[in-house]
Amino acid sequence: MVEPDDRSRPTHVAGDGITAEVIERFCTGDRDALAEIYRQFCRAVWGVAMTVLHDRQLAEDSVTETFLRAWRAAPSFDPDRPLAPWLFTLARRCAIDVQRREFRPTRGGHAPEEDGVVEMPDISAAYEAWEVRSAVSQLPPEEQSVVRLSHLEGLTHVEVAHELGVPVGTVKSRSHRAHRRLADRLRHLRTEDER
């Protein structure tokens, strides 16, 4: 069997937004690669943790633990696999472990023991949210601003125009172009009924 040379390897892992070169460096223990992966995925991992834990501090602890576990498991990660699903599964497991630790009774018995309900997060929803954020981040800056102010801040077109110091018509055209681009980039997320 002939091994492919480095030129035949993809330089980009589809859907992850992380290059194959970064993943290979991550697998060999490169701290800069871990930092780049953290920057790309920290919000999505935090979202998975919040879905399970419903507590900001515990979610932050879970994010830290997730990336520590990822760092330890990096040598065994298959660089030909997509990174995001692996990382989100790891995030869910870490969040469940944090929740279990939190509900473990203390030795002093200061409070009555409580049973905790572990809610399984919808990993596909977290992955879709990450894909939407990734698609928005690929828009031109002026379109990103309109989308973020409209959808994340809940501003009207008139309020967005005032905030950006541009005419309302400009906001409407940027919004229209942005939504067309997003619909095209996120076409793969549509269900069969929506197609």
KABELHU-V76273 format. One record per residue. N is the residue number from 1. RES is the residue in one small letter. D_FIRST is the distance of its C-alpha to the first C-alpha in Angstrom with 2 decimals. Layout:
{{N;RES;D_FIRST} {N;RES;D_FIRST}}
This chain:
{{1;m;0.00} {2;v;3.80} {3;e;6.46} {4;p;9.46} {5;d;12.53} {6;d;15.76} {7;r;17.36} {8;s;15.23} {9;r;16.28} {10;p;19.53} {11;t;22.60} {12;h;24.52} {13;v;24.00} {14;a;25.87} {15;g;29.12} {16;d;29.23} {17;g;30.66} {18;i;28.66} {19;t;26.03} {20;a;22.50} {21;e;23.60} {22;v;26.58} {23;i;24.63} {24;e;22.26} {25;r;25.48} {26;f;27.06} {27;c;24.34} {28;t;25.00} {29;g;28.75} {30;d;30.03} {31;r;33.56} {32;d;33.81} {33;a;30.83} {34;l;32.60} {35;a;35.78} {36;e;34.20} {37;i;32.81} {38;y;36.26} {39;r;38.00} {40;q;35.89} {41;f;36.20} {42;c;39.36} {43;r;41.63} {44;a;39.40} {45;v;38.95} {46;w;42.72} {47;g;43.27} {48;v;41.31} {49;a;43.36} {50;m;46.62} {51;t;45.87} {52;v;45.76} {53;l;48.35} {54;h;50.90} {55;d;51.90} {56;r;51.09} {57;q;51.25} {58;l;49.11} {59;a;46.57} {60;e;46.45} {61;d;45.92} {62;s;43.12} {63;v;41.38} {64;t;41.58} {65;e;40.21} {66;t;37.35} {67;f;36.14} {68;l;36.69} {69;r;34.55} {70;a;31.85} {71;w;32.04} {72;r;31.73} {73;a;28.82} {74;a;26.94} {75;p;24.52} {76;s;23.34} {77;f;23.13} {78;d;19.79} {79;p;19.98} {80;d;18.20} {81;r;21.20} {82;p;24.56} {83;l;26.91} {84;a;30.22} {85;p;30.02} {86;w;28.88} {87;l;31.71} {88;f;34.25} {89;t;33.50} {90;l;33.97} {91;a;37.17} {92;r;38.55} {93;r;38.01} {94;c;39.65} {95;a;42.56} {96;i;43.13} {97;d;43.13} {98;v;45.61} {99;q;47.78} {100;r;47.82} {101;r;48.84} {102;e;51.53} {103;f;53.06} {104;r;52.99} {105;p;56.64} {106;t;58.01} {107;r;59.70} {108;g;63.02} {109;g;63.16} {110;h;64.80} {111;a;63.86} {112;p;63.36} {113;e;59.84} {114;e;58.26} {115;d;55.43} {116;g;52.93} {117;v;51.18} {118;v;47.53} {119;e;46.66} {120;m;43.07} {121;p;42.29} {122;d;40.86} {123;i;37.48} {124;s;36.89} {125;a;40.24} {126;a;39.38} {127;y;36.05} {128;e;37.93} {129;a;40.58} {130;w;38.00} {131;e;36.53} {132;v;40.09} {133;r;40.88} {134;s;37.71} {135;a;38.67} {136;v;42.22} {137;s;41.08} {138;q;39.32} {139;l;42.63} {140;p;44.78} {141;p;47.12} {142;e;50.26} {143;e;48.70} {144;q;47.33} {145;s;50.88} {146;v;52.36} {147;v;49.86} {148;r;50.23} {149;l;54.03} {150;s;54.31} {151;h;51.98} {152;l;51.92} {153;e;55.50} {154;g;56.92} {155;l;58.88} {156;t;60.32} {157;h;59.70} {158;v;63.12} {159;e;62.34} {160;v;58.95} {161;a;60.74} {162;h;63.31} {163;e;60.70} {164;l;58.70} {165;g;61.81} {166;v;60.76} {167;p;62.41} {168;v;61.72} {169;g;60.42} {170;t;57.75} {171;v;56.68} {172;k;56.54} {173;s;54.44} {174;r;52.01} {175;s;51.80} {176;h;51.17} {177;r;48.38} {178;a;46.78} {179;h;46.89} {180;r;45.40} {181;r;42.46} {182;l;42.01} {183;a;42.20} {184;d;39.47} {185;r;37.17} {186;l;37.82} {187;r;37.72} {188;h;34.79} {189;l;37.15} {190;r;39.67} {191;t;40.17} {192;e;40.30} {193;d;44.14} {194;e;44.18} {195;r;42.06}}
